[in-house]
Every structure is written in C-alpha cells, then in structure tokens.
C-alpha cells in the first residue's frame, strides 16, 4: 500500500489495483481494476460505511449478500448498496474496471462543505434506498453518465487532480440527492448459488472447447431447467448473452492462434468453431476491421 497525502494506492499482485482518493471527511472515491475471479471485502467496508456507489465500466462484479443471493453489476450499470458483502466479491470473467464511492458515517457530520453543494446524505439515502431496500441498480443515470465517463477519461489520461475529482463527485451526489435517477431492487433478478453454478457450468462446457457443437438447449435439458432460464442466469453472471460471450472467446482464441502458430486460416477457423473459412473471416473482420490474414501480417510486422 502506498499513501501520498489524500491518495492511497493498493496493489494486489496478480489480482488488482485500487486507487483511493479522500474527497472530504467521510467520502472516499476509488478506481478499481481487477484481474482475478474473487476478492475479499475492501478494508473500507466496515460498520462505519453507510453505503457504496459502484459503476461498472467493463466486466461484471458479483456481490454475495447476507441474504444468500448473488447480485451482479454489469458494464454500464450503477449500483447503490447499504449492505456489506457476506464475505467477498466475484468477477466471473476475471477482468473488471469501475469506480466506487464510499459514504462513511463521518460524512453526516461534514455538513458545511456538503451543504454548500446542497448535498444531503440522509436525503440521498432516503431517495435511493427507500423503505427496506438495501441494494438498488439504477435504470436511468443519463443526467450524470457523462460525468462518470469524464472522470474515467481524466484518470486514464493521468490529468485527474483532486479538485476535479471533488467537483465531479459532488455533482454525482447532488444529482442523487435530487432524486434524478430511477432505481430497481438489486434483488430483482438476483441469483441463488445453484443458479450461479449452473451458469458457470454452462460457460465451462461451451468455452473450454470451441470446436464443440454442444447446444444450450442440451445443457439446459441435462440440468433439468428451461433454456430460457439458463440463458437468463448466464447473462446475469457474465453480462452478455451466450452468443456474444462466445463470439468474444472465439475472437480472442483466433488472435492467439494467428500470432503464435503457423496454422492455416481454415485450420484456425475450425478450431474456434467454424466449418467455413468465409464465415470465420466475416466474423473476424466485423469485430476487428481486419481480415485474419491482415491481422497476422500486422502481428508479424510488429515483432
């Protein structure tokens, strides 16, 4: 862990990198980069934490709640939660990038600065987490989506300073205090452990051998559930429907084979699940803007 003034950087070898900024007493902002499948709760997640606000830019993040359900945050979604993860967070694709705002009890006492921006933490919590709701996912964040994207762009370009981050953070909290976002319960569509395991089993069967012609209908039948249910579980866990997910896997494997082997284009097409070289080439070109031959040539030239 490296601390420089109000900025703390935590690096976990082969697991993730977290950069935390103290916005003001009681409010922390974090950039979360994860490249593993499971992480324990962050040290900041204590009884002093009133809620966390998470936005996923890439990947999916699963919170295993105290109610024994998995709630998944998918790319492009924002989640607000006042409950602690039961023990850990999981990242099904072992790759995640997002931002997180921690609201601590101390923020309730920091009324002068927050009042200047007309931010009322108690009012915000009441607006976002009404009644017995403990975790919600926003259905409409259009009024501050650009602000979130600006924060991430400034961070990636290494031109983000604390004053800019404070302004952007206060804008998000002000919008939430004003109740401009619509939310649904995070438990709507939450999965049980057995449902998550079904999705993961389907992923292993489909992605471990891309030449395999196994169908989701057959897999669902073996699990004694409907294909529709299995597709819904899969999308909740992996953030994509099955065809989109497998397309990404095929592209990644094809890129690896094109750069690391001398296999012909047809052989590579077969290995990633295509009987036709032309269909493989069309899919590859649509995804990357290059034919497989052009991609291989560029890779050789770059060496």
Secondary structure, 3 states (H helix, E strand, C coil): CEEECCEEEEEECCCEEEEEEEEECCEEEEEEEECCCEEECCCCCCCCEEEEEEEEEECCEEEECCCCCEEEECCCCEEEECCCCCCEEECCCCCEEEEEEEEEHHHHHCHHHHHHCCCCHHHHHHHHCCCCCCEEEEEECHHHHHHHHHHHHHHHCCCCCHHHHHHHHHHHHHHHHCCCCEEEECCCCCECHHHHHHHHHHHHHHHCCCCCCCCHHHHHHHHCCCHHHHHHHHHHHHCCCHHHHHHHHHHHHHHHHHHHCCCCHHHHHHHCCCCCHHHHHHHHHHHHCCCHHHHHHHHHHHC
